[in-house]
Amino acid sequence: MSELAQQLIAENKAKHARGEDASYLDLGRCGLTKLPDLSGMEWLETLILSSQWEALVFYQNREVHRGGI
């Protein structure tokens, strides 16, 4: 697992331990070739693994504003 992915997972766990919202974890652009072990992180509601997520969100937001989707 990449150092960036390890850092982001550790930061997410620390946020949860502080009682902050840690329901979202974006591991896109971490160069992952297999899924990391996220067992015990049941507070996660959104897990991003794609590097293309930002483009998708931009597209969806643009369509919503134009009356699509």
VENNOR-V779739 format. One line per field, one symbol per residue. ss: DSSP state (@ for helix, = for strand, . for the rest). psi: psi as a letter, one per 20 degrees, with the letter a starting at -180 (. if undefined). burial: b if it has 24 or more other C-alpha atoms within 12 Angstrom, else e. Layout:
ss->???
psi->???
burial->???
This chain:
ss->..@@@@@@@@@@@@@@@......===...................===....@@@@@@@@@@@@@@...
psi->qqhgggghgghghggghijrokipoojqkikpirprokqiliiphpopiqijghhggggghghghija.
burial->eeeebeebbeebbeeeeeeeebeebbbeebeeeeeeeeeeeeeeeebbeeeeeeeeeeeeeeeeeeeee
